Amino acid sequence: MVDRLGDGLDRAVEQAFTRPVPKSAQAQMRYLVRQLKGTKATALELEISQRTVERYVAGRLKRPRKDLAARLERAVRRRWQPQVRARAKKRAAATDGIVVSTRARFGYTAAPGTTEDARVRHITQALSPRWAGQLFAARDQGATEQQLLDIAAQGLGEHYFRDHGRRAHDLQVEFTDVEEIEIDL
């Protein structure tokens, strides 16, 4: 399975966590009940019955089915340490930027006669805080994977292909067929 850019952004922010995410189903369920302020809201979020939530909280159920375990893990990770998450995003968008490491098909178009056919490249490139901020803002606003890839392509175009405006001024980068992508803060 190919990693998605949005998932990579989430994992990068999770590296800033100061405490481990709860591991047991009971601890995860208790955390969600506290965060969502009740068992009914938790049941709706996880698409299970309220009674099932109560059983996990009480410790009568211990091992969820695989699909429920995955939903529970995702829901907890999405809400875990929101202040730490916000600080990491703010730092990346203000001073640090992000590092994108990807293996994907890159092609570009420029002035007539200067185009190159798309080819698979492995690129590891630091992107400035401006691009990190745009990526995190788009992710928080529910941007699609293609919209995130378009923002990343613009950032990679500026930093890697155009070298901050020192060459290939009219170059438009195409970023497709992503085989792998990792983001680091």
Order of alpha helices (4+ residues) and beta strands (2+ residues): alpha-alpha-alpha-alpha-alpha-alpha-beta-beta-alpha-alpha-beta
